[in-house]
Amino acid sequence: VVSKVEQDNGIGGFSSNTYQYEGLKFHQQGLGSLGFSKRTITSQVTGIRTFEYYTQDIASHKIGLPTLTQVAAQNGVLLKESQQTWQPVPR
């Protein structure tokens, strides 16, 4: 997993984001990893945090799909939120 990414900011410096992961889950009958339930990305320049939540539902074949994204200012004020829903495609 990635813990930090630094990139050229285009004006002679660098910007960086740190990454934290939570809720790693494995299938109990040995089908492997169901991934992380949450990833937090923090801008080291602005302090803005992005919280990404992911599905771990093997019964509905929804593994690793984003379900909720929240962006918060450094002081915790919610700046943006988007929710995703997933439906199977009929065969």
Secondary structure per residue as TSV (DSSP state, phi and psi in degrees):
chain	resnum	aa	ss	phi	psi
A	1	V	-	360.0	153.3
A	2	V	-	-87.0	134.3
A	3	S	-	-109.7	-23.8
A	4	K	E	-156.5	140.0
A	5	V	E	-129.0	127.7
A	6	E	E	-113.5	140.3
A	7	Q	E	-144.8	154.7
A	8	D	E	-62.1	131.4
A	9	N	-	-90.0	0.4
A	10	G	S	85.1	-4.4
A	11	I	S	-127.4	29.8
A	12	G	S	91.0	4.5
A	13	G	S	-129.3	-164.3
A	14	F	E	-130.9	150.7
A	15	S	E	-118.4	153.8
A	16	S	E	-143.8	150.4
A	17	N	E	-124.3	141.5
A	18	T	E	-106.5	152.6
A	19	Y	E	-126.4	132.7
A	20	Q	E	-127.0	143.3
A	21	Y	E	-123.1	143.7
A	22	E	E	-137.6	155.2
A	23	G	-	74.2	36.2
A	24	L	-	-62.2	131.8
A	25	K	E	-133.2	142.3
A	26	F	E	-118.4	147.3
A	27	H	-	-67.4	132.7
A	28	Q	T	-72.2	-20.3
A	29	Q	T	-99.1	16.8
A	30	G	S	86.7	19.5
A	31	L	-	-83.8	4.5
A	32	G	-	101.7	-164.6
A	33	S	E	-74.8	138.8
A	34	L	E	-101.2	6.5
A	35	G	E	82.9	-173.0
A	36	F	-	-91.7	148.9
A	37	S	S	-87.5	-19.4
A	38	K	E	-149.7	141.0
A	39	R	E	-130.5	133.5
A	40	T	E	-114.6	126.0
A	41	I	E	-112.7	125.3
A	42	T	E	-118.6	125.5
A	43	S	E	-76.0	123.8
A	44	Q	T	-75.2	-14.2
A	45	V	T	-87.9	-49.5
A	46	T	T	-100.9	-20.2
A	47	G	-	81.0	-1.3
A	48	I	-	-66.5	135.6
A	49	R	E	-115.7	136.5
A	50	T	E	-113.3	124.2
A	51	F	E	-106.6	122.8
A	52	E	E	-118.2	127.7
A	53	Y	E	-111.5	140.7
A	54	Y	E	-128.4	151.2
A	55	T	E	-75.3	151.4
A	56	Q	E	-137.3	34.7
A	57	D	E	-97.5	95.3
A	58	I	T	-70.0	-30.8
A	59	A	T	-61.6	-36.7
A	60	S	T	-100.2	9.5
A	61	H	T	59.9	33.2
A	62	K	E	-112.8	91.5
A	63	I	E	-122.3	125.8
A	64	G	E	78.3	11.8
A	65	L	E	-87.4	135.9
A	66	P	E	-68.6	137.0
A	67	T	E	-116.8	-30.1
A	68	L	E	-151.1	135.4
A	69	T	E	-128.6	128.9
A	70	Q	E	-126.8	138.3
A	71	V	E	-118.6	126.6
A	72	A	E	-127.2	143.4
A	73	A	-	-68.7	168.6
A	74	Q	T	-57.5	-32.0
A	75	N	T	-83.9	2.8
A	76	G	S	95.5	-6.8
A	77	V	-	-68.1	129.2
A	78	L	E	-71.8	123.1
A	79	L	E	-97.3	-33.7
A	80	K	E	-157.8	147.8
A	81	E	E	-146.5	135.7
A	82	S	E	-138.4	138.6
A	83	Q	E	-117.2	136.7
A	84	Q	-	-115.2	140.2
A	85	T	-	-121.4	149.9
A	86	W	-	-126.8	130.5
A	87	Q	-	-122.3	141.8
A	88	P	-	-67.4	148.4
A	89	V	-	-86.9	126.0
A	90	P	-	-62.0	143.6
A	91	R	-	-91.4	360.0
